[in-house]
C-alpha cells in the first residue's frame, strides 16, 4: 500500500504485510546510514550527573560518529474532511464493535496547546469526561470510552474511541454523535466542568515528573514541538487563566461534526443496517488494510 502523507502509516509504525515482506537487510542499512547522523539527532541525559562528567564520555564513545547530509522530509498539509464519512470494517462474530471518530487537528502551538488539552479533558481525555461517563458509567455499554489528541510536529489526528457491545452499536453511535454536537455547540462546556478539568491538568503535572524517563520525555517534547524552555513552568498559569469561552472556542474549531470521519469495526451482519439507518455519513465498506470492498 502506498501512502501519500508521512502520517498516513499505521500508528504502530509497522507498515503493512506487503511492505514489511519486501524489506531487505540492505534497506535497513541504507535507512540507518541515511538518517542516523549526529547533526540529525539530539541526546537527552537525565540523572545525577553534570555536563563536565558526561561530556568526556560522550566524546569518547561518539567520536567516530560523523556528520553528513540528511534528506528533508516534507509533510504536506491536508484538508479536513468536507463532509462526514463512515468506514465500516467487517469482523465476523465479533462480540464488540470498536467505534472511532475523529478529524485532523492543527500542529501543537505552545500558547494554544493547554487550551486544547483542557477542553479534551472534558470531552474524552479523563475518566470523568463526557464520553466515558455516558457510555461506561451511565449506559454500561462500554468498558471505557475517551478521546486522544495525538502528539505530532505537524497536523495530527484527534480521535474519540469506544469499544461497545455489538447489540448497542447503533445506540452508542447516537450517544457519541450527541456528545460531539453538544460540546461543539448545543451543550458547551460549563464553568464547573472547566474547573474540574483545570484541577486535573494542574494536579497531574507533578506526578508526571516522578521518574527520570518522564523528565527526559518532557525535555524531548520541548525540543520536538519547539516549545519555549519555560513551557512547563508557565503551564499552570496558562491553565488557571482559561475561561469557558476559550475551551468552547477550541471545541468548536476541532469538533465540527461536518469534518468528522467515522471508523467502525464489528460484525457487519449485525450492525450495518443500524449504522446506515442513522445517516451520519456516507457508508463505505473497507477491509482491514483500508482497501475498498
Secondary structure by P-SEA (a helix, b strand, c coil): ccccccccccccccccaaaaaaccaaaaaaaaaaccccccbbbbbbccccccccaaaaaaaaccbbbbbbbbbbbbbbbcccbbbbbbbbbccccbbbbbbbbbbcccccccaaaaaaaaaaccccccccccccccccccccccccccccccccbbbbbbbbbccccaaaaaaaaaaaaaaaaaccccccaaaaaaaaaaaaaacccccccaaaaaaaaaaaaaaccccccccaaaaaaaaccaaaaaaaaaaccccccbbbbbbccccccaaaaaaacccbbbbbccccccc
